[in-house]
Amino acid sequence: MLSLRLGIEKPLIAAILVSFFLALVDINQRGFSALTREEAVEISRNTWDVQEVFNWGYRVRYNLKVKYWDTTYIATVKRNHPGSEWEKNLPDDHGVWEVHWYITAPEHYIVHYIDEFTGRIVFGSSFAISDRVSHGKLVLAQSSECCWRRS
């Protein structure tokens, strides 16, 4: 009875070890070091546009919205918005973090899309909210420089 149990355990242990080894090889090939939500927020917080608004000397208040876009969601966005910045810049094989800053006093709206593996901002926008109201709607004036191009 003991020899029969050992005969079953050896292949089971071998299968577990092979599975573990294959998982390690896959992780190393992909360079698996996905960003956490907190890391994505720090990358965005350290950009020139967010820092510039925070350093204006006002008592800055902000709301932060962070959302993870997986490959399925990215494929849907690309399909629904052909020719857009999303289609051109978002990766096909992994996700991104979308980080929105709603900053009051001064009023700004900043969004960054951060690659989950490289930590690079693939694209983003920065808007100053105008005091003028046009037909009951706030007027957004996009900044002339993009947040990921300035060093």
N, C-alpha and C positions, 0 to 999 in steps of 0.2 A: 504494500500500500504506500509506503514511504517513497519507493522508487518511482511510482506512478505520479505522485505529487511533484517530485523534483523534475520529472520530464515535462510537466505542464508549466512550471514556474520559469524554467530557463527560456523558452520561447517568448513568454510574456515579458520578462525582463528585457530581453533583446529587442522586442518590439517597442517597448517604452523608451529604451536608449536610442533606437533609430529615429523615433518620432521627435525626441528632444534634439538630436543632432540636426535633423532636417529643419526644425523650427529655428535653430540658431543660424544655420546657413541662410535661410530666408531673411531673417532679421538683418544679418550682416550685408546681404546683397542690396537690400532696400535702404540701408543706412538708417534704421529705425531709431529715431530720436524725436518723436512727435512733440510739439510744443504743448504745454499745458495752457489753460485759460489764463492763468496768472502771468505766464511768460509772454503771451501774446499782448496782454494789456501793458506790460512793461516796455515791450518793443514799441508799441504805439505811443505810450506816454513819453518816451525819450526822443520822439521825432521833433524836428524844428518847429512845425506848425503848432503842435500841442504845447510845447515849452514856451513858444513865443506868446501865446495867449495867456498861459499861466503866469508869465513874468511881467505882465502889463501893470502890475501894481494894484489892481482891483482886488476886492474880496471875491475870488473866483468860486463860483458854485457850479457844479456839473452833475449830469446824470450820465451813467455809463451803461451801454447795452452791448453785450458780447454774445455772439452766436457762432456755433460751429457749422460750417457747410461741408457735408460729406460728398462723396463722388456722385451719388444719386441726385442730390439736390443741385449740385453744380451742373450736371448734365441737363436737368430740367430748366435751369436758368439759361443755359446756353441755347437750348432749343427754342425757348420762348423769346429770346432777345438776340436774334442773329445779327452779326455785324457790330455788336456792342462791345464796350470795354470788357465786360464780363466774358464774352466769348473769346476775345483776343488774349486776355491775360490770365484767366483762371486755369489751373492745371486740370488734366483729364484723369490722372491716376491716383490722386490723393486730395485731401481736403484743405480748406483754408479757415482761418478765424476772421470773422467780420467784427471789427471793433468800432463802435459809434460813440462819439463824444458829443453831448449836448451841453455846451458851456454857456452860462449866463454871466452877464456883467464882466466882460464884453460878450455879446451874443455871437457864438460861433457854432457851427455844425461841422464836425470832422469825422470822416470815416476812413478806415484802413482795412485792406484785405491782406492778411498775412499768411504766407505759405506755411503749412504745419510742419514741414520737415526742414526747410532752409531758414525759416525765420525772416525771410525777405518780404518786404511789403511789395506785393505784385502790382497793386495800384491803389489809389485812394483819391479822395476829394476833400477840399476844405472850403467852406462857405461862411461868409460873414452875413448875418441876418440884418437886413436894412431896417432902419426905423420907419421908412416909408411904407405905406400900405397902398396897394394898387387894387382897386375894386374889391376891397374886403379881404385881400390875401396878402400875406407877407411876401416881400420881394427878396429873393436870394441872389446874392452877387458872388459868383465863384471867384476865388482868388486866382491871380495871374500865374502863380507858380504852383506846381504840384508838389505834394509833400514828399514824394519818394525821390525826387530829382535833386533836391538841394542837399548839399553835404554839410 
